[in-house]
Amino acid sequence: MRTKAMALILGLLLGNAHAVTIRVNVLDSDGKPIGQAAVYATPDTPQPVARAKPKTLIIDQVDKEFVNHLTIVQTGTPVSFPNHDKIRHHVYSFSEAKNFELPLYEGTPAKPVVFDKAGVVTLGCNIHDWMSAYVLVVDSPFFALTDNQGAAQLEVPAGHGYAVSAWHPQVKKRPPGNAKVTVAAGNSTELALTLDLKKSFRPIRLPATANLDAGYR
Amino acid sequence: MPVTVKFFRPFRQFRSRLLFYTIGLLLLALAGVVAVVNQVFRDNTEATIRHELLVTERIFLRLLSERSQQLTQQATALASDFAFKRVIATQDQDTLTSALANLGARVQADASFLVSIDDSVLANSLDPQQNGQLFFAEELLAQAEAEGAAARLMLIGKTPYQLIIVPVLAPEPIVWLCLGFVIDNTVLAQLKQLTQVEISLLSEQSQTLQIQASTLVPSPRQRLPLFQTDADGFFWHTDKDLYLSRLVVLENQQTGKLIALIERSWPKALENFYRLQWLLLMIALLSIGLASLAAAWLAKTVSKPLQTLARGAQAIGLGNYGYQVQIHSQDEMGQLGMAFNAMGTQLLEKEKIRTLLGKVVSPVVATELLSHDVVLGGETREITALFTDLAGFTSIAEQMPPQALVALLNGYLTEMSSQISRHHGVLDKFIGDAIVAFWGAPVADAGHAQQAVHCALAMQHALRDLRTIWRQQGLPLLSMRIGINTGDAVVGNIGSIDRLDYTMIGDTVNLAARLEGANKYYGSEILISEQTYQQVCSRFACRELDTVRVQGKQQHVAIYEVIARHSQLTPEQHQLCLNFADALAAFRQRQFPQAKILFTGLVGSFQDKPSALYLQRLEELAAQEVAADFDAVYDLAK
């Protein structure tokens, strides 16, 4: 057991020398691929905390939309919310994982927001109902977004067991279905995860033709 | 005494009858019109209301749904309150409850709930006990989850609410905000303003129908039966009014039914009709009045001339032929009046003629003439003809002034003709002082001979009275000769077509005339022929004077002098008759000496003129030789 842990740490430290690929296909209940779904693998063994100060991530606000819509971060990652619009935004979240507010601001806030608790953080803008974005905070460095074919690849150190999970903002149940895999060295694994999606309702953005041409767009 | 009851008394007056029938027919027609209008109007009104109720139902449902949308929008706006979202994030129960109450108050919601995403009640304004429990309207939550918002009418406890559920988005749903608005009389009053119908909201829970709210004042509490919910409009009574209604099931849930009753007041719907009925009634009364006046006027125009005509007819019936009715109208009545007057004129004319005729001819003849078509021609009848003449009138006439003469003559003729009329004789004509009359025609009369003789005696009697007067006036005393004969004669209208007499012709008539003249010869007053004698001898005493030879006749005719009625015969007259008969018999048996004695005796006793004639004849016979064939028959003197 100890040797196993040591090997993992070693492997992690040594880069991807012993990395294997887990291919994940995310499908909906009808078997159709789901794009832009988060996929992450949590090692069975807890991660060592020892690591460098994580790099600050950026979620932009451009043209009164968040970019990107879904961002996956590892626990403890600071995220900055630079505002590229000429108007102010009021970014907030009432999620349990991170309850914060950036009251009406322009430009880049002085301090980034550190997501220090795993979970889903739903972002909104107080003055633009339609603006929404999600930050999925996971206790793992192994995560990816599916492409339009619903496929994602996770490079993980070989020889460990992982809980592979998928998530999507429209998923019906939380936590979503996940799968346990153990990946051996040199063997890439392929697995499929099914998500039950619901219809999302978000406030509808005012149409571009709305009589608000005074620099609204 | 029997009592009779008249069940139907026909109208005596034409006016009443006309009035009765006119008004009766008018009433009948009006009643028909009113009945038809009534039926049609009611049917139409009912059909219209049923249709309107159907339309109103749609409007009502539409209004409800619009209200839902409105409330949903309000709730959505409320749910976007950022501060409220912050409160939710604090998860502080008291703050949450307080904030929810505040939120509800902003839109005047009667109830508010905050429901978590997993359907448990986080806070509510009605009952703190419910917090933490499952929300009672899970279906509605599911609907809100599927559609973004949901609205429904529901009973909470026993109160009907319009429930609105919207999510609180941050920006995805973090809780459900549920607002409830009680549907009470105020809400229904607003709906009534828009739909113009009465609306009641009913709930049906375990077979119990209860009125929750109503625009009807006061609410008809206990009188609503359970109706077929698919009823296409139905009538029902409140305490004071009748309504045509329609049931609309708003919600049908396990917990209970919510039913709307859309009602239109039936009397109110008929208000227009009542106005029309009043109008009809006024028109009816007016037309009855006018018709009565018209009928009265018409009756008057008809009955008045009728009464006038009736009076006229009465007058004419009484012989007042000159009566002229005054009807001035130009119509049939006027024509009738003119015809009536023409008739009267005609009758008057006829009456004049009849009167004149009665003077010119005998009334009996006049009547006979008027009753038949006057035609020329005659018939053979047995009649009795009578001729009279005044002895010595011609010589008197030459001595008297004409006026006095005419007066004398008129007095005489008037008296005589009245005697003839009285004895039913026909006065044929006057010829100067002579009178011609006859009996037995034109009206058959078996006793014509007796009547004639009776009349002759009466005439002589009347003459005696006249002579009394004449004597007083110093007028000459005239005597009258009468000749009567009975036999067949031709009677009829004789003359020209323009001018004719009802008269008689024939030997019978001639003999009567001759007998009249023969009075002078015999010194007698009334001479009758044998034929007359046969018919009157039973009643009148006569004596045979002679047997004469009538010109143109083979047979001899015995002639008689009328003495008197048997009943009035005096003994002297009787004696005279007996003695004269004896003397005549002796004469005829050629016992002339004997006859001479007897006649002389008669002349001595009675100054009998016929006896004197016979004495003269005896002398003539003595002066010459009596012929062997002496038969005591003489030629009738002319």
Interface residues (C-beta under 8 A of the other chain):
Chain A: Y92 S93 F94 N99 T122 L123 G124 C125 N126 D129 W130 M131 S132 P169 K198 K199 S200 F201 R202 P203
Chain B: S80 F82 K85 R86 I88 A89 E145 A146 G148 P167 L169 A170 P171 E172 P173 I174
